[in-house]
Amino acid sequence: MIGIDLIKISRMKRFIERFGEKALQKFLSQDEINLVKNYKTAAGFWATKEATSKALGVGIGQDCSFFDITISKTDKGAPIIKLSDKVVQRFNIKDTSASITHDGKYAIAVTVIQTL
């Protein structure tokens, strides 16, 4: 299953300017917030979580919340997606992978999910 999402970086910048760290707390865990270097990184994380939920075919909501998706990084900075046990069991997830890119005014994420 494949998901993709695009976000205008200025949208995330305004969100953070308006609400500060509380904006990040609406969709990121504290460990994820610690990885966020700036609003561009935050936009990439938002896009990754949206792309992941789209790959599941449900979007962000009751079946998969922002907090059912956790993003970390490899030693070389590549994104790693971990899904909650609830989501892994419900959708029979075997593996996940993601790619995040920033270009000009946009952050884009693509997620691939393999099922059993």
C-alpha positions as CSV (number, residue, x, y, z in Angstrom):
1,M,0.0,0.0,0.0
2,I,1.3,3.4,-0.9
3,G,0.5,6.9,0.5
4,I,1.6,10.3,-0.4
5,D,1.1,13.8,1.1
6,L,2.1,17.3,0.3
7,I,2.0,20.3,2.6
8,K,2.9,23.9,2.0
9,I,5.7,24.7,4.5
10,S,4.3,28.2,5.2
11,R,1.1,26.5,6.6
12,M,3.2,24.7,9.2
13,K,5.2,27.9,9.9
14,R,1.9,29.8,10.7
15,F,0.6,26.9,12.8
16,I,3.7,27.0,15.0
17,E,3.9,30.8,15.1
18,R,0.3,30.8,16.3
19,F,0.4,28.0,18.9
20,G,4.1,27.4,19.7
21,E,5.1,24.0,20.9
22,K,1.4,23.2,21.5
23,A,1.0,23.0,17.8
24,L,3.7,20.3,17.6
25,Q,2.1,18.4,20.6
26,K,-1.1,18.1,18.5
27,F,0.5,15.6,16.2
28,L,3.9,14.6,17.6
29,S,5.2,12.8,20.6
30,Q,7.9,14.4,22.8
31,D,10.6,12.2,21.2
32,E,9.5,13.4,17.7
33,I,9.4,17.0,18.9
34,N,13.0,16.6,20.0
35,L,13.9,15.6,16.4
36,V,12.2,18.7,14.9
37,K,14.8,21.3,13.9
38,N,12.5,23.9,12.5
39,Y,9.0,24.3,10.9
40,K,10.3,22.6,7.7
41,T,11.1,19.4,9.5
42,A,7.7,19.6,11.3
43,A,6.0,19.9,7.9
44,G,7.8,16.8,6.7
45,F,6.7,14.9,9.8
46,W,3.1,16.0,9.2
47,A,3.2,14.9,5.6
48,T,4.7,11.5,6.7
49,K,2.0,10.8,9.1
50,E,-0.7,11.8,6.6
51,A,0.9,9.7,3.9
52,T,1.0,6.7,6.3
53,S,-2.6,7.0,7.2
54,K,-3.5,7.3,3.5
55,A,-1.5,4.1,2.7
56,L,-3.7,2.4,5.3
57,G,-6.7,3.6,3.4
58,V,-8.2,5.4,6.4
59,G,-6.7,8.8,6.8
60,I,-6.1,10.4,10.2
61,G,-9.1,9.6,12.5
62,Q,-10.5,6.9,14.7
63,D,-8.7,4.0,13.0
64,C,-5.3,5.6,13.0
65,S,-4.5,8.8,14.9
66,F,-1.4,10.9,14.6
67,F,-0.1,9.2,17.8
68,D,-0.5,5.7,16.3
69,I,2.4,6.7,13.9
70,T,5.8,7.4,15.3
71,I,8.7,8.8,13.3
72,S,12.3,8.4,14.2
73,K,15.5,8.6,12.2
74,T,18.4,6.3,11.3
75,D,22.0,7.3,12.2
76,K,22.2,8.8,8.6
77,G,18.9,10.7,9.0
78,A,16.5,8.5,7.0
79,P,13.0,8.4,8.4
80,I,11.7,5.3,10.2
81,I,8.0,4.7,10.8
82,K,6.7,2.7,13.7
83,L,3.0,1.9,14.0
84,S,1.1,1.3,17.2
85,D,0.3,-2.4,18.1
86,K,-3.3,-1.6,17.5
87,V,-2.7,-0.5,13.9
88,V,-0.2,-3.3,13.2
89,Q,-2.7,-5.9,14.3
90,R,-5.8,-4.3,12.7
91,F,-4.1,-3.9,9.3
92,N,-1.7,-6.9,9.5
93,I,1.4,-4.8,8.9
94,K,4.6,-6.5,8.1
95,D,6.9,-3.5,7.3
96,T,6.9,0.2,6.6
97,S,9.2,2.6,4.8
98,A,9.1,6.3,4.1
99,S,10.8,9.1,2.2
100,I,10.5,12.8,3.0
101,T,11.7,15.7,0.8
102,H,11.5,19.4,0.9
103,D,11.5,21.5,-2.3
104,G,10.9,25.2,-2.3
105,K,7.5,25.9,-0.6
106,Y,6.6,22.3,-0.1
107,A,7.3,19.2,2.0
108,I,6.4,15.9,0.5
109,A,6.3,12.4,2.0
110,V,5.7,9.0,0.5
111,T,5.1,5.9,2.6
112,V,5.0,2.2,1.6
113,I,3.3,-0.3,3.9
114,Q,3.7,-4.1,3.4
115,T,1.0,-6.4,4.9
116,L,1.2,-10.0,5.8
